[in-house]
């Protein structure tokens, strides 16, 4: 399945959460912090007021509550506005 974001939206694949164990304690998935970085998979064309700066393949940092989580072909992605992206790494 392919997806093409509209306007100023981007499709981001979040980085895998790092596994940390403390003295043999297993941390459940619900307690792990969500990663705040990921890879841009697809971008929209922008709007007449805002030019699209991001491109596919960019590594980005985004806000903690940015975007809407979607699932495609069993993988989790975020779709968000370009303005929710804080920086390109």
C-alpha positions, 0 to 999 in steps of 0.5 A: 500500500502506498500513501501520499500525504496532502498539503503540508503533511509528512509521513514519518516512521518513528525510530525504534524505542531503545531497550533499557534494562535496569538490574534485570527489571524488564520495562513494559512497552506501555512504560517506555518513552516514545521516540522523538525522532524518525525518518521521513517516508513521504511528503505532501506538496506544501501549500501556497503559504508554506513551501515544503522543506522536508523530503523523503529520507530526512531524519527529523526530530518532532514534538512529543505529542505530534502527529496521528499514529496510523498503521500500514501493512503492520508497521506504525507511522505518524502523519503530521504537519511539517510545522510539527517537525522541530529539526532535521538531523 
